């Protein structure tokens, strides 16, 4: 570390952390409060930075929870073509199931000797 002419340290360059990294730092500090100073020094952050991150996380959480609506989710619209295709497929499968049921009943009667 170089010391300037007046015996002062050169100004530290502040690190730019991604939102995800800031959140991870906050979680680490919450998990290990006894190591808070060490974590902040390692990341080049100050206590005020941590408080700002904590407030931002709290506000974002409240906003996200406020947008959630209780109850059932809205029914999504299905295009008419897709609905008709699925309806035809369903009816076809219903007919096939009915035919198989009739065959099964006939085979069951044969096996049981009725």
TAPEVEN-V379867 format. One record per pair of residues at least 4 apart in sequence whose C-alpha atoms are under 8 Angstrom apart, sorted by the first residue. I is the first residue (numbers start at 1). GAP is how many residues later the second one is. If there is no record, write none. Layout:
i=<I;I>
gap=<GAP;GAP>
This chain:
i=<1;2;2;3;3;3;3;4;4;4;14;14;15;15;15;17;17;18;19;20;21;22;22;23;23;23;24;25;25;26;26;26;26;27;28;28;29;29;29;29;32;35;36;37;38;39;40;40;40;40;41;41;45;45;46;47;48;49;50;51;52;53;54;55;56;57;58;59;60;61;62;63;64;78;78;79;80;81;82;83;84;85;86;87;88;89;90;91;92;93;94;95;96;97;98;99;100;101;102;103;104;105;106;107;108;109;109;110>
gap=<8;7;8;4;5;6;7;4;5;6;30;31;28;29;30;4;5;4;4;4;4;4;31;4;30;34;4;4;14;4;24;27;28;4;4;11;4;6;7;10;4;4;4;4;4;4;4;5;6;7;4;5;4;5;4;4;4;4;4;4;4;4;4;4;4;4;4;4;4;4;4;4;4;4;5;4;4;4;4;4;4;4;4;4;4;4;4;4;4;4;4;4;4;4;4;4;4;4;4;4;4;4;4;4;4;4;5;4>
